[in-house]
Amino acid sequence: MAKKVIVKISELTNKHNISLRELSRLSDVRHAALSELANGKRENINFNHIVRIAEALEIQDIREIVDLVEVDE
């Protein structure tokens, strides 16, 4: 089975009760980039974005932001 990295943007915005636009403002990551991550449309992940999201939401554990899941090929 293949594996895929999932960025849990929707879960984060729900948990912290903020909009995608607010997360963009807090993290200084473009709204379009966050939207693409949330919808699984991005093939590459910018680790600086992950760091900025973690700092904005005061997250200490990267597993709150990303997950590794198995997918059918």
N, C-alpha and C positions, 0 to 999 in steps of 0.2 A: 504494500500500500504506500501511496505517496503521502507526503506531509505538506501542510500549508500553514503559514503564519497568518494569524487573524489579529487585526488591531481592533480592540473592543471600544471604539469611539462611542457607539450608541449606548452601550452599557454605562460608560463613564458619564455621559451627559445626563442620562436618566438618574444615576446614583447621586450625582452632585446637583441635580435639579437645575441644569443650565442648558441653554441652547447651543447649537453648533457654532453660531455666530459669536456667542459669548465666550466659548472655549477658544475660538480663533483670536479674539481680542486679548484674553488672558494669557494665552501661550505664545502669541505673536507668530502663529502658523496660519498661512493663507486658508480662508474658508474653503476654497476649492480643493485644496490638498486634504483637508480634514474630511470633506464630503466624499472624495474618492477613496480614502482609507475606510470610512464608515461603510461604503457600498462595495468594498472589495474590488474596486476598479483599478487599483494601483498595484503594479508588479513589484516595485522597489519601495523600500521603507527608508526614509531619511532618519537616522538615529538622533540627529539634532532635534527633529520634531518630537520624538519620543521623550527626550530629555526635557524639552520645553513644556510638554503636556504634563509630565511628572512634576515639574517644579510648580506649574500653575495650579495643579490640583493637590499639591503636597502629598504625592504618592511616593512611597519608599520602595515598593516591590514592583518590579517591571511586569510581573505576572498579572497585575491588575490592569495592565494596558495591552499586553500582547499574549497570545496563546498559540500553541502548536497543536494542530489537529490533523488526524488522518482523513484523507479524502480518497474516494474511488477514482481511479485513473480513467 
